[in-house]
Amino acid sequence: MADRCLDLESAARLIRLAESRGLRELIVEDGAECVTIRREAGAPSGAFRAAAVDRATETAAPTGTPVTSPMVGVFYLAPGADQPSYVEPGDHVSVGQTIGLIEAMKVFSEVPSDLSGVCTRIAAASGQLVQLGDPLVYIAPDPATG
């Protein structure tokens, strides 16, 4: 958002929306602009952080190979709202390790990694609807093991 800034009234409205729906994260995209409203894990209700990003400057090619969604559904990074994420950037990931969950038709399915290495980027937000083949996380070879 080089020329524009999210005004306080708009930010407050987005925070109220996220809070009223019990969301940990709300992402609003408008063309090349993106606003993320996020409540950090363990933060009290109402403690949200907003970040506006110009997606044109954020579109650098991710490092590594994507682990993609095996189905259509809602992706979750953690088993519960008060639980840590299965994987974070910088974590070592093994083949078969769970990297997240996908909820489809009220059934939760674990998503195993088909790669081994280091997580370089989380590509899908927790609570985001994903399609078959969408990248969820990126894994690069672990420099420590070659």
Residue, then its C-alpha position, 0 to 999 in steps of 0.5 A: m500500500a505505497d500510496r494508501c494506508l488503512d485508516l483507523e476506522s477500517a482497521a477497527r471494523l476488521i478487528r471487530l469482525a474477526e473478534s465477533r467471529g472468533l477468528r485468530e486471523l483475517i486476511v483481506e485482499d484487494g488486488a495487489e493490496c493485502v491486510t492481515i488482522r491476527r491475534e497471536a496465540g495466547a493473546p487475550s481476546g481483543a489483542f489483535r495486530a494489523a499489517a498492511v502489505d503491498r502484495a506486489t513487493e511480497t511476491a518474491a519466489p518462495t524458496g523450496t518445493p511446495v507441499t500441496s493440498p491433497m483435497v479441497g477443504v479448510f486448512y489448519l496449521a494447528p490441531g486447536a486454537d490453543q495448540p502450537s502449529y504443526v510446523e513453523p518456518g525454520d523447522h525441520v520436516s521429515v517425510g510423513q510428518t503432519i504439516g496441518l489438517i484439512e477439514a472437509m465435510k466436518v472430517f479432519s484429515e492430517v496432511p503429511s509432508d512428502l518431502s524432507g528438509v526445512c520449512t521456508r514458508i507457510a503458504a496457506a493461512s490457518g482457516q483458509l479454504v484451499q483447493l486441490g494442489d494449492p501450496l500449503v508450505y514450502i520445504a527446502p533441502d536441509p543445509a545441515t544434511g545436504 
